[in-house]
Amino acid sequence: MTEYIRTQILLEKKQRQELDAIAGNAGISFSELVREYLDSQLRIHKYDEMRLAAEQLYSDYTLDKNLTEMTALDGEDFINAEG
């Protein structure tokens, strides 16, 4: 079971009205809609962090021979070698 924490935020009246309408049309509660929207934004944020980290490491993985030696392995051969 998910543990919830009561959180209070202030919204503009128009924001609340629009969110209420969306939740009503979706047949879900306002709180559920807000949690879904937050989850979506958190996924985007995590993806952006991972993308930035990959971009920062890209030159290391393309230029450092010690990091790129295993890229020559064929994926299927590597997987089949385990079994």
N, CA, C and O atoms as a Tinker XYZ file with bonds, in Angstrom:
   332  protein
     1  N      0.841000   -1.177000    0.000000    73     2
     2  CA     0.000000    0.000000    0.000000    64     1     3
     3  C      0.888000    1.243000    0.000000    63     2     4     5
     4  O      1.892000    1.305000    0.710000    81     3
     5  N      0.511000    2.204000   -0.787000    73     3     6
     6  CA     1.262000    3.448000   -0.881000    64     5     7
     7  C      1.017000    4.300000    0.344000    63     6     8     9
     8  O     -0.105000    4.405000    0.839000    81     7
     9  N      2.080000    4.901000    0.818000    73     7    10
    10  CA     1.958000    5.798000    1.955000    64     9    11
    11  C      1.821000    7.224000    1.423000    63    10    12    13
    12  O      2.675000    7.700000    0.675000    81    11
    13  N      0.757000    7.890000    1.809000    73    11    14
    14  CA     0.514000    9.250000    1.349000    64    13    15
    15  C      0.886000   10.244000    2.433000    63    14    16    17
    16  O      0.782000    9.952000    3.624000    81    15
    17  N      1.317000   11.410000    2.014000    73    15    18
    18  CA     1.606000   12.526000    2.908000    64    17    19
    19  C      0.722000   13.681000    2.476000    63    18    20    21
    20  O      0.741000   14.088000    1.314000    81    19
    21  N     -0.036000   14.197000    3.395000    73    19    22
    22  CA    -0.901000   15.330000    3.074000    64    21    23
    23  C     -0.023000   16.532000    2.770000    63    22    24    25
    24  O      0.868000   16.885000    3.543000    81    23
    25  N     -0.297000   17.158000    1.618000    73    23    26
    26  CA     0.480000   18.306000    1.171000    64    25    27
    27  C     -0.474000   19.398000    0.728000    63    26    28    29
    28  O     -1.443000   19.143000    0.013000    81    27
    29  N     -0.198000   20.586000    1.150000    73    27    30
    30  CA    -1.053000   21.707000    0.785000    64    29    31
    31  C     -0.311000   22.594000   -0.210000    63    30    32    33
    32  O      0.848000   22.951000    0.002000    81    31
    33  N     -1.001000   22.944000   -1.305000    73    31    34
    34  CA    -0.434000   23.858000   -2.288000    64    33    35
    35  C     -1.486000   24.907000   -2.626000    63    34    36    37
    36  O     -2.681000   24.691000   -2.427000    81    35
    37  N     -1.036000   26.022000   -3.128000    73    35    38
    38  CA    -1.943000   27.072000   -3.574000    64    37    39
    39  C     -1.936000   27.087000   -5.094000    63    38    40    41
    40  O     -0.880000   27.161000   -5.722000    81    39
    41  N     -3.123000   27.015000   -5.674000    73    39    42
    42  CA    -3.272000   27.064000   -7.120000    64    41    43
    43  C     -4.058000   28.309000   -7.489000    63    42    44    45
    44  O     -4.838000   28.835000   -6.695000    81    43
    45  N     -3.833000   28.761000   -8.702000    73    43    46
    46  CA    -4.702000   29.811000   -9.223000    64    45    47
    47  C     -6.079000   29.206000   -9.445000    63    46    48    49
    48  O     -6.201000   28.013000   -9.722000    81    47
    49  N     -7.103000   30.021000   -9.324000    73    47    50
    50  CA    -8.471000   29.534000   -9.471000    64    49    51
    51  C     -8.658000   28.836000  -10.825000    63    50    52    53
    52  O     -9.278000   27.775000  -10.900000    81    51
    53  N     -8.123000   29.433000  -11.881000    73    51    54
    54  CA    -8.260000   28.852000  -13.221000    64    53    55
    55  C     -7.570000   27.493000  -13.296000    63    54    56    57
    56  O     -8.098000   26.568000  -13.914000    81    55
    57  N     -6.394000   27.359000  -12.674000    73    55    58
    58  CA    -5.690000   26.077000  -12.663000    64    57    59
    59  C     -6.563000   25.004000  -12.013000    63    58    60    61
    60  O     -6.718000   23.909000  -12.553000    81    59
    61  N     -7.123000   25.324000  -10.864000    73    59    62
    62  CA    -7.949000   24.348000  -10.139000    64    61    63
    63  C     -9.164000   23.960000  -10.963000    63    62    64    65
    64  O     -9.525000   22.784000  -11.024000    81    63
    65  N     -9.796000   24.935000  -11.596000    73    63    66
    66  CA   -10.978000   24.642000  -12.409000    64    65    67
    67  C    -10.627000   23.725000  -13.578000    63    66    68    69
    68  O    -11.360000   22.783000  -13.880000    81    67
    69  N     -9.513000   24.006000  -14.225000    73    67    70
    70  CA    -9.104000   23.172000  -15.354000    64    69    71
    71  C     -8.754000   21.759000  -14.903000    63    70    72    73
    72  O     -9.126000   20.783000  -15.554000    81    71
    73  N     -8.039000   21.653000  -13.788000    73    71    74
    74  CA    -7.688000   20.331000  -13.269000    64    73    75
    75  C     -8.915000   19.557000  -12.823000    63    74    76    77
    76  O     -9.004000   18.351000  -13.053000    81    75
    77  N     -9.862000   20.236000  -12.187000    73    75    78
    78  CA   -11.117000   19.578000  -11.797000    64    77    79
    79  C    -11.847000   19.044000  -13.014000    63    78    80    81
    80  O    -12.373000   17.931000  -12.988000    81    79
    81  N    -11.884000   19.834000  -14.086000    73    79    82
    82  CA   -12.564000   19.406000  -15.314000    64    81    83
    83  C    -11.866000   18.184000  -15.923000    63    82    84    85
    84  O    -12.528000   17.235000  -16.344000    81    83
    85  N    -10.556000   18.210000  -15.968000    73    83    86
    86  CA    -9.801000   17.079000  -16.527000    64    85    87
    87  C    -10.038000   15.825000  -15.688000    63    86    88    89
    88  O    -10.280000   14.744000  -16.226000    81    87
    89  N     -9.967000   15.979000  -14.378000    73    87    90
    90  CA   -10.187000   14.828000  -13.492000    64    89    91
    91  C    -11.601000   14.289000  -13.666000    63    90    92    93
    92  O    -11.804000   13.077000  -13.733000    81    91
    93  N    -12.573000   15.187000  -13.740000    73    91    94
    94  CA   -13.964000   14.751000  -13.932000    64    93    95
    95  C    -14.149000   13.996000  -15.230000    63    94    96    97
    96  O    -14.817000   12.963000  -15.261000    81    95
    97  N    -13.565000   14.500000  -16.297000    73    95    98
    98  CA   -13.681000   13.829000  -17.603000    64    97    99
    99  C    -12.979000   12.473000  -17.601000    63    98   100   101
   100  O    -13.398000   11.552000  -18.303000    81    99
   101  N    -11.913000   12.353000  -16.815000    73    99   102
   102  CA   -11.168000   11.093000  -16.739000    64   101   103
   103  C    -11.787000   10.132000  -15.719000    63   102   104   105
   104  O    -11.412000    8.961000  -15.656000    81   103
   105  N    -12.724000   10.628000  -14.930000    73   103   106
   106  CA   -13.370000    9.778000  -13.925000    64   105   107
   107  C    -12.458000    9.456000  -12.746000    63   106   108   109
   108  O    -12.582000    8.396000  -12.132000    81   107
   109  N    -11.544000   10.370000  -12.430000    73   107   110
   110  CA   -10.649000   10.162000  -11.303000    64   109   111
   111  C    -10.730000   11.368000  -10.367000    63   110   112   113
   112  O    -11.275000   12.413000  -10.725000    81   111
   113  N    -10.191000   11.209000   -9.189000    73   111   114
   114  CA   -10.211000   12.309000   -8.231000    64   113   115
   115  C     -9.170000   13.363000   -8.614000    63   114   116   117
   116  O     -8.231000   13.092000   -9.362000    81   115
   117  N     -9.361000   14.551000   -8.087000    73   115   118
   118  CA    -8.400000   15.624000   -8.288000    64   117   119
   119  C     -7.022000   15.184000   -7.799000    63   118   120   121
   120  O     -6.018000   15.399000   -8.478000    81   119
   121  N     -6.981000   14.568000   -6.619000    73   119   122
   122  CA    -5.700000   14.132000   -6.044000    64   121   123
   123  C     -5.003000   13.115000   -6.937000    63   122   124   125
   124  O     -3.790000   13.181000   -7.136000    81   123
   125  N     -5.770000   12.183000   -7.469000    73   123   126
   126  CA    -5.169000   11.176000   -8.348000    64   125   127
   127  C     -4.605000   11.825000   -9.603000    63   126   128   129
   128  O     -3.520000   11.466000  -10.061000    81   127
   129  N     -5.338000   12.772000  -10.154000    73   127   130
   130  CA    -4.857000   13.477000  -11.334000    64   129   131
   131  C     -3.547000   14.205000  -11.035000    63   130   132   133
   132  O     -2.599000   14.123000  -11.816000    81   131
   133  N     -3.492000   14.905000   -9.923000    73   131   134
   134  CA    -2.277000   15.641000   -9.554000    64   133   135
   135  C     -1.117000   14.668000   -9.359000    63   134   136   137
   136  O     -0.002000   14.947000   -9.800000    81   135
   137  N     -1.360000   13.534000   -8.708000    73   135   138
   138  CA    -0.284000   12.542000   -8.541000    64   137   139
   139  C      0.204000   12.023000   -9.887000    63   138   140   141
   140  O      1.406000   11.848000  -10.084000    81   139
   141  N     -0.722000   11.773000  -10.820000    73   139   142
   142  CA    -0.330000   11.305000  -12.152000    64   141   143
   143  C      0.505000   12.356000  -12.875000    63   142   144   145
   144  O      1.513000   12.032000  -13.504000    81   143
   145  N      0.084000   13.608000  -12.784000    73   143   146
   146  CA     0.833000   14.688000  -13.430000    64   145   147
   147  C      2.221000   14.816000  -12.816000    63   146   148   149
   148  O      3.206000   14.996000  -13.532000    81   147
   149  N      2.300000   14.725000  -11.501000    73   147   150
   150  CA     3.599000   14.815000  -10.838000    64   149   151
   151  C      4.496000   13.643000  -11.219000    63   150   152   153
   152  O      5.687000   13.829000  -11.469000    81   151
   153  N      3.932000   12.436000  -11.264000    73   151   154
   154  CA     4.715000   11.265000  -11.679000    64   153   155
   155  C      5.271000   11.466000  -13.086000    63   154   156   157
   156  O      6.423000   11.130000  -13.357000    81   155
   157  N      4.454000   12.011000  -13.970000    73   155   158
   158  CA     4.892000   12.261000  -15.340000    64   157   159
   159  C      6.049000   13.252000  -15.367000    63   158   160   161
   160  O      7.037000   13.034000  -16.068000    81   159
   161  N      5.934000   14.315000  -14.625000    73   159   162
   162  CA     6.992000   15.315000  -14.585000    64   161   163
   163  C      8.262000   14.767000  -13.930000    63   162   164   165
   164  O      9.372000   15.097000  -14.348000    81   163
   165  N      8.095000   13.933000  -12.908000    73   163   166
   166  CA     9.263000   13.326000  -12.259000    64   165   167
   167  C      9.992000   12.388000  -13.214000    63   166   168   169
   168  O     11.222000   12.344000  -13.214000    81   167
   169  N      9.240000   11.627000  -14.037000    73   167   170
   170  CA     9.871000   10.758000  -15.042000    64   169   171
   171  C     10.654000   11.593000  -16.051000    63   170   172   173
   172  O     11.775000   11.241000  -16.420000    81   171
   173  N     10.059000   12.703000  -16.496000    73   171   174
   174  CA    10.736000   13.581000  -17.446000    64   173   175
   175  C     12.009000   14.145000  -16.825000    63   174   176   177
   176  O     13.054000   14.195000  -17.473000    81   175
   177  N     11.915000   14.563000  -15.585000    73   175   178
   178  CA    13.079000   15.114000  -14.886000    64   177   179
   179  C     14.189000   14.065000  -14.773000    63   178   180   181
   180  O     15.353000   14.374000  -15.025000    81   179
   181  N     13.845000   12.837000  -14.400000    73   179   182
   182  CA    14.835000   11.761000  -14.271000    64   181   183
   183  C     15.464000   11.456000  -15.631000    63   182   184   185
   184  O     16.676000   11.263000  -15.727000    81   183
   185  N     14.647000   11.413000  -16.672000    73   183   186
   186  CA    15.158000   11.177000  -18.019000    64   185   187
   187  C     16.143000   12.280000  -18.408000    63   186   188   189
   188  O     17.214000   11.994000  -18.943000    81   187
   189  N     15.787000   13.531000  -18.143000    73   187   190
   190  CA    16.668000   14.653000  -18.469000    64   189   191
   191  C     17.989000   14.553000  -17.711000    63   190   192   193
   192  O     19.049000   14.831000  -18.273000    81   191
   193  N     17.933000   14.158000  -16.436000    73   191   194
   194  CA    19.167000   13.984000  -15.662000    64   193   195
   195  C     20.039000   12.890000  -16.268000    63   194   196   197
   196  O     21.253000   13.055000  -16.385000    81   195
   197  N     19.427000   11.778000  -16.650000    73   195   198
   198  CA    20.177000   10.670000  -17.246000    64   197   199
   199  C     20.766000   11.076000  -18.593000    63   198   200   201
   200  O     21.908000   10.731000  -18.899000    81   199
   201  N     19.997000   11.805000  -19.398000    73   199   202
   202  CA    20.472000   12.269000  -20.699000    64   201   203
   203  C     21.675000   13.197000  -20.521000    63   202   204   205
   204  O     22.662000   13.081000  -21.246000    81   203
   205  N     21.591000   14.113000  -19.559000    73   203   206
   206  CA    22.691000   15.032000  -19.297000    64   205   207
   207  C     23.942000   14.272000  -18.847000    63   206   208   209
   208  O     25.048000   14.570000  -19.296000    81   207
   209  N     23.762000   13.293000  -17.963000    73   207   210
   210  CA    24.904000   12.496000  -17.509000    64   209   211
   211  C     25.526000   11.744000  -18.678000    63   210   212   213
   212  O     26.750000   11.672000  -18.786000    81   211
   213  N     24.696000   11.180000  -19.557000    73   211   214
   214  CA    25.215000   10.448000  -20.723000    64   213   215
   215  C     25.964000   11.392000  -21.658000    63   214   216   217
   216  O     27.015000   11.040000  -22.194000    81   215
   217  N     25.419000   12.591000  -21.851000    73   215   218
   218  CA    26.098000   13.563000  -22.709000    64   217   219
   219  C     27.449000   13.960000  -22.125000    63   218   220   221
   220  O     28.420000   14.133000  -22.862000    81   219
   221  N     27.513000   14.103000  -20.814000    73   219   222
   222  CA    28.765000   14.490000  -20.170000    64   221   223
   223  C     29.805000   13.373000  -20.247000    63   222   224   225
   224  O     31.004000   13.649000  -20.273000    81   223
   225  N     29.359000   12.117000  -20.283000    73   223   226
   226  CA    30.286000   10.985000  -20.352000    64   225   227
   227  C     30.597000   10.534000  -21.777000    63   226   228   229
   228  O     31.484000    9.706000  -21.986000    81   227
   229  N     29.878000   11.070000  -22.750000    73   227   230
   230  CA    30.002000   10.611000  -24.130000    64   229   231
   231  C     31.447000   10.656000  -24.631000    63   230   232   233
   232  O     31.940000    9.680000  -25.197000    81   231
   233  N     32.112000   11.766000  -24.427000    73   231   234
   234  CA    33.485000   11.863000  -24.944000    64   233   235
   235  C     34.404000   10.857000  -24.263000    63   234   236   237
   236  O     35.302000   10.312000  -24.904000    81   235
   237  N     34.195000   10.604000  -22.975000    73   235   238
   238  CA    35.009000    9.593000  -22.289000    64   237   239
   239  C     34.841000    8.228000  -22.939000    63   238   240   241
   240  O     35.825000    7.519000  -23.149000    81   239
   241  N     33.624000    7.856000  -23.255000    73   239   242
   242  CA    33.364000    6.536000  -23.817000    64   241   243
   243  C     33.762000    6.430000  -25.277000    63   242   244   245
   244  O     33.962000    5.323000  -25.778000    81   243
   245  N     33.882000    7.540000  -25.965000    73   243   246
   246  CA    34.295000    7.461000  -27.367000    64   245   247
   247  C     35.797000    7.626000  -27.536000    63   246   248   249
   248  O     36.358000    7.190000  -28.541000    81   247
   249  N     36.451000    8.247000  -26.569000    73   247   250
   250  CA    37.881000    8.530000  -26.709000    64   249   251
   251  C     38.785000    7.678000  -25.827000    63   250   252   253
   252  O     39.946000    7.464000  -26.175000    81   251
   253  N     38.288000    7.190000  -24.703000    73   251   254
   254  CA    39.124000    6.436000  -23.768000    64   253   255
   255  C     39.138000    4.965000  -24.165000    63   254   256   257
   256  O     38.126000    4.276000  -24.031000    81   255
   257  N     40.275000    4.480000  -24.651000    73   255   258
   258  CA    40.388000    3.101000  -25.135000    64   257   259
   259  C     40.015000    2.085000  -24.051000    63   258   260   261
   260  O     39.412000    1.057000  -24.358000    81   259
   261  N     40.358000    2.354000  -22.805000    73   259   262
   262  CA    40.028000    1.425000  -21.724000    64   261   263
   263  C     38.520000    1.270000  -21.540000    63   262   264   265
   264  O     38.050000    0.210000  -21.127000    81   263
   265  N     37.777000    2.303000  -21.838000    73   263   266
   266  CA    36.317000    2.228000  -21.689000    64   265   267
   267  C     35.647000    1.644000  -22.924000    63   266   268   269
   268  O     34.520000    1.156000  -22.842000    81   267
   269  N     36.325000    1.688000  -24.069000    73   267   270
   270  CA    35.680000    1.245000  -25.307000    64   269   271
   271  C     36.116000   -0.133000  -25.775000    63   270   272   273
   272  O     35.618000   -0.613000  -26.793000    81   271
   273  N     37.025000   -0.783000  -25.067000    73   271   274
   274  CA    37.512000   -2.093000  -25.513000    64   273   275
   275  C     36.387000   -3.120000  -25.640000    63   274   276   277
   276  O     36.393000   -3.924000  -26.572000    81   275
   277  N     35.435000   -3.106000  -24.730000    73   275   278
   278  CA    34.376000   -4.114000  -24.760000    64   277   279
   279  C     33.285000   -3.806000  -25.775000    63   278   280   281
   280  O     32.419000   -4.648000  -26.013000    81   279
   281  N     33.304000   -2.629000  -26.376000    73   279   282
   282  CA    32.273000   -2.317000  -27.359000    64   281   283
   283  C     32.428000   -3.151000  -28.616000    63   282   284   285
   284  O     31.492000   -3.249000  -29.409000    81   283
   285  N     33.591000   -3.754000  -28.813000    73   283   286
   286  CA    33.810000   -4.595000  -29.986000    64   285   287
   287  C     33.116000   -5.946000  -29.850000    63   286   288   289
   288  O     32.957000   -6.656000  -30.843000    81   287
   289  N     32.702000   -6.314000  -28.642000    73   287   290
   290  CA    32.023000   -7.597000  -28.453000    64   289   291
   291  C     30.659000   -7.570000  -29.115000    63   290   292   293
   292  O     29.938000   -6.575000  -29.047000    81   291
   293  N     30.321000   -8.658000  -29.744000    73   291   294
   294  CA    28.992000   -8.793000  -30.312000    64   293   295
   295  C     28.029000   -9.142000  -29.192000    63   294   296   297
   296  O     28.301000  -10.064000  -28.423000    81   295
   297  N     26.933000   -8.448000  -29.075000    73   295   298
   298  CA    25.995000   -8.656000  -27.977000    64   297   299
   299  C     25.508000  -10.089000  -27.858000    63   298   300   301
   300  O     25.417000  -10.610000  -26.747000    81   299
   301  N     25.194000  -10.738000  -28.963000    73   299   302
   302  CA    24.681000  -12.112000  -28.885000    64   301   303
   303  C     25.751000  -13.066000  -28.378000    63   302   304   305
   304  O     25.464000  -13.937000  -27.557000    81   303
   305  N     26.984000  -12.912000  -28.856000    73   303   306
   306  CA    28.057000  -13.782000  -28.407000    64   305   307
   307  C     28.286000  -13.603000  -26.911000    63   306   308   309
   308  O     28.533000  -14.575000  -26.197000    81   307
   309  N     28.206000  -12.387000  -26.447000    73   307   310
   310  CA    28.426000  -12.103000  -25.026000    64   309   311
   311  C     27.304000  -12.744000  -24.188000    63   310   312   313
   312  O     27.576000  -13.347000  -23.150000    81   311
   313  N     26.069000  -12.615000  -24.630000    73   311   314
   314  CA    24.934000  -13.195000  -23.911000    64   313   315
   315  C     25.015000  -14.716000  -23.943000    63   314   316   317
   316  O     24.805000  -15.367000  -22.919000    81   315
   317  N     25.316000  -15.288000  -25.099000    73   315   318
   318  CA    25.394000  -16.740000  -25.228000    64   317   319
   319  C     26.544000  -17.330000  -24.435000    63   318   320   321
   320  O     26.474000  -18.488000  -24.025000    81   319
   321  N     27.605000  -16.560000  -24.209000    73   319   322
   322  CA    28.752000  -17.049000  -23.448000    64   321   323
   323  C     28.386000  -17.282000  -21.981000    63   322   324   325
   324  O     29.015000  -18.093000  -21.301000    81   323
   325  N     27.358000  -16.562000  -21.496000    73   323   326
   326  CA    26.938000  -16.717000  -20.103000    64   325   327
   327  C     26.241000  -18.049000  -19.868000    63   326   328   329
   328  O     26.416000  -18.655000  -18.811000    81   327
   329  N     25.465000  -18.509000  -20.823000    73   327   330
   330  CA    24.598000  -19.669000  -20.621000    64   329   331
   331  C     25.247000  -20.926000  -20.957000    63   330   332
   332  O     24.637000  -21.988000  -20.836000    81   331
